[in-house]
Amino acid sequence: MAFRMLSPIRAIETIATGSGIRELARLRKLYGLGRWRKRKGIAEVRLHSGDIVTAEIHWYEAGNVGKKEFKIKRLL
């Protein structure tokens, strides 16, 4: 789902770290080594249709790589 974040992400939580991430091998291959975490938070987003909604966002993050692969998990 294509979207653009309009507000900073708030209520950030870590869902999984290290070997608890199913996609860890793929992330390391694409972006490099790092202490990978799967995280979630809430933000205001603009959908491709132009609607502005509050959504739960999930992404992967590593300190030396940054935030990668944002996705909307559900609309709130």
Backbone bond lengths (Angstrom), bond angles and torsions (degrees), N, CA, C in turn:
res aa  C-N    CA-C-N  psi(-1)  N-CA   C-N-CA  omega(-1)  CA-C   N-CA-C  phi
1 M - - - 1.445 - - 1.530 108.16 -
2 A 1.302 117.62 123.16 1.456 122.19 -179.65 1.531 109.51 -78.89
3 F 1.332 116.38 134.50 1.458 120.66 179.96 1.522 110.23 -156.69
4 R 1.339 114.57 164.95 1.463 121.52 176.19 1.519 107.55 -131.53
5 M 1.326 116.92 130.08 1.455 120.62 -179.92 1.522 110.21 -76.36
6 L 1.322 116.11 132.12 1.450 121.94 -178.95 1.525 112.47 -104.40
7 S 1.326 117.64 -19.91 1.462 121.66 -179.06 1.529 109.21 -130.45
8 P 1.320 116.19 160.86 1.467 118.81 173.94 1.532 110.03 -63.06
9 I 1.307 116.33 153.63 1.462 121.25 178.24 1.526 108.04 -76.96
10 R 1.328 116.37 133.51 1.465 120.74 179.32 1.526 109.68 -124.28
11 A 1.304 116.70 170.11 1.471 123.02 179.81 1.529 110.52 53.83
12 I 1.320 116.57 47.66 1.467 121.59 -176.93 1.523 110.05 -75.12
13 E 1.331 115.31 133.47 1.465 122.73 177.05 1.516 109.34 -133.08
14 T 1.322 116.44 148.78 1.458 121.56 173.17 1.519 108.04 -90.26
15 I 1.336 115.82 128.07 1.468 121.53 -179.55 1.529 110.20 -92.12
16 A 1.347 116.13 -43.94 1.469 120.52 -177.29 1.520 109.26 -151.18
17 T 1.332 116.05 154.63 1.463 121.52 177.13 1.523 109.42 -135.32
18 G 1.312 115.47 155.17 1.463 122.15 173.48 1.512 114.10 50.88
19 S 1.329 115.94 -127.16 1.466 120.67 -175.13 1.525 112.90 -69.26
20 G 1.324 118.55 -9.63 1.458 122.10 176.04 1.523 112.62 -73.66
21 I 1.335 116.87 -9.90 1.463 121.70 178.95 1.521 108.67 -90.44
22 R 1.322 117.01 121.12 1.466 121.44 -178.38 1.523 112.09 -63.75
23 E 1.313 117.82 -31.89 1.465 123.42 -174.52 1.531 112.68 -93.70
24 L 1.300 119.01 16.29 1.462 122.30 -172.03 1.528 113.05 -58.44
25 A 1.307 118.26 -44.66 1.476 120.85 -179.52 1.531 110.66 -62.67
26 R 1.309 116.77 -42.22 1.469 120.62 179.46 1.524 111.09 -65.84
27 L 1.326 117.22 -42.52 1.462 120.81 179.02 1.526 111.22 -61.68
28 R 1.329 116.48 -44.12 1.470 120.18 179.52 1.522 111.44 -64.89
29 K 1.317 116.67 -37.09 1.462 120.37 179.40 1.529 111.18 -68.14
30 L 1.327 117.21 -42.35 1.468 121.53 -178.15 1.521 113.57 -75.88
31 Y 1.343 117.09 -45.45 1.463 121.19 -169.20 1.525 114.65 -114.03
32 G 1.330 118.20 -13.66 1.453 120.70 178.84 1.520 112.73 106.37
33 L 1.321 113.82 174.59 1.459 120.49 -179.16 1.515 110.30 -71.23
34 G 1.293 115.02 155.98 1.455 121.52 178.29 1.513 109.63 167.78
35 R 1.305 115.95 171.77 1.464 120.77 176.75 1.525 107.12 -87.34
36 W 1.332 116.08 90.34 1.455 121.99 -173.40 1.518 111.44 -78.45
37 R 1.332 114.99 140.33 1.452 122.92 175.67 1.520 108.93 -133.81
38 K 1.319 116.64 143.31 1.461 120.59 170.54 1.517 105.17 -99.41
39 R 1.350 116.92 127.37 1.450 121.18 -173.58 1.525 110.92 -127.58
40 K 1.325 115.08 161.92 1.458 120.46 176.07 1.518 109.51 -141.37
41 G 1.327 114.83 154.93 1.454 120.96 178.73 1.516 109.58 -164.52
42 I 1.328 115.56 -178.77 1.457 121.23 -177.54 1.520 108.89 -120.68
43 A 1.341 116.46 137.46 1.462 121.35 -179.96 1.522 110.51 -152.07
44 E 1.326 114.92 158.12 1.461 121.52 171.61 1.524 106.96 -83.29
45 V 1.323 116.97 131.71 1.462 120.90 -178.45 1.526 110.44 -132.75
46 R 1.314 115.07 153.76 1.466 121.64 172.79 1.514 107.20 -106.04
47 L 1.320 116.79 119.37 1.454 122.16 179.56 1.523 110.27 -77.33
48 H 1.318 116.59 166.62 1.462 122.50 178.75 1.528 111.18 -56.74
49 S 1.324 116.94 -31.81 1.465 121.73 -179.66 1.527 112.67 -73.75
50 G 1.344 117.30 -11.91 1.458 121.38 -179.09 1.517 113.59 100.87
51 D 1.320 117.96 -10.32 1.466 121.96 178.81 1.528 109.91 -69.08
52 I 1.331 116.46 141.37 1.458 122.06 175.34 1.520 107.39 -106.05
53 V 1.335 116.19 123.22 1.461 121.85 -175.73 1.525 110.19 -138.44
54 T 1.324 115.71 162.97 1.458 122.34 170.77 1.523 106.91 -92.72
55 A 1.334 116.29 132.91 1.462 119.16 -175.99 1.522 111.20 -139.01
56 E 1.327 114.82 153.78 1.465 121.09 170.73 1.520 106.63 -87.64
57 I 1.325 116.00 122.91 1.460 122.89 -176.49 1.530 109.06 -108.66
58 H 1.322 117.44 136.78 1.463 122.68 173.39 1.518 108.48 -117.11
59 W 1.345 116.89 147.22 1.458 121.84 177.54 1.517 109.76 -159.40
60 Y 1.334 115.27 168.22 1.460 122.44 174.81 1.518 107.82 -106.82
61 E 1.340 116.49 147.34 1.454 120.15 -176.21 1.524 110.13 -147.50
62 A 1.327 115.72 138.40 1.461 122.37 172.07 1.522 106.79 -136.78
63 G 1.320 116.92 143.64 1.451 121.49 -175.03 1.516 114.72 -55.99
64 N 1.314 117.43 -44.64 1.467 120.54 -177.08 1.531 112.83 -86.62
65 V 1.323 118.35 -7.58 1.463 122.35 -176.73 1.528 111.29 -110.29
66 G 1.319 117.53 -39.58 1.456 122.08 -177.77 1.518 111.81 103.17
67 K 1.333 115.58 -167.44 1.467 121.80 -178.65 1.522 109.56 -87.42
68 K 1.334 116.18 134.04 1.469 121.62 -176.99 1.517 110.50 -136.67
69 E 1.319 115.50 152.12 1.475 124.83 169.34 1.530 113.81 58.00
70 F 1.319 115.86 60.33 1.464 120.74 176.06 1.520 109.94 -69.67
71 K 1.331 115.93 142.44 1.464 120.44 174.71 1.530 109.04 -149.23
72 I 1.321 114.48 149.23 1.464 119.59 174.79 1.510 108.13 -85.20
73 K 1.317 116.10 122.91 1.448 120.33 179.34 1.533 110.86 -89.22
74 R 1.337 116.30 -40.53 1.464 119.12 175.65 1.523 109.90 -161.24
75 L 1.316 115.32 154.03 1.456 121.55 176.98 1.522 108.66 -90.20
76 L 1.308 116.43 139.47 1.471 120.72 -178.19 1.516 111.33 -105.74
